[in-house]
Amino acid sequence: MVGVDVKRVADRHHAGPPADGDIRARIQQLTLRQQRFERRVARDLGVDLPGLEALDHLISAGPSSPTELARRLDISTAATSLVLNRLEAAGHIRRERHPTDGRKLVVTAAEDSVDAADRLVAPLIGGVETLVGSLSEQESATVLKFLDALIQVYDQGAP
């Protein structure tokens, strides 16, 4: 949530200062940094945020149909076409006929864009891998339990 002060909103829902305020503040900072990182990657690749999300899906999940991308992005197929037009014009994707059903299109990330995205994201992935590798088994179990519960909170907040 861009521009929302999570702590201030949470404080309105609790009487007195919350005992877990420091954790909430760190979650907010992590969210802000994630958003800043995504904006930087999008800027460096020359795409907008919906384009980055589409490109991310194509890189991580592989080729996709425009309809599948629309569902993934939670936008209309018409809006997806606009996103794909911008990505194609910038050389980030290819649209080709489906190999067995000529009526369908398959969208694939361009190899140069995959390589560029990998270069931009690799330092973050490496840092996370190092951090995760430094956790003891007990620390890892605690973090996993907390993150699983946090994911459930988000899922309940935006079904």
WOGI-V688626 format. One record per helix or strand. SS is the DSSP state (~ for helix, > for strand). FROM is the first residue (numbers start at 0). TO is the last residue. If there is no record, write none. Layout:
ss: <SS SS>
from: <FROM FROM>
to: <TO TO>
This chain:
ss: <~ ~ ~ > ~ ~ > > ~ ~>
from: <5 20 48 63 65 76 92 104 110 136>
to: <11 44 60 63 72 88 96 108 132 156>
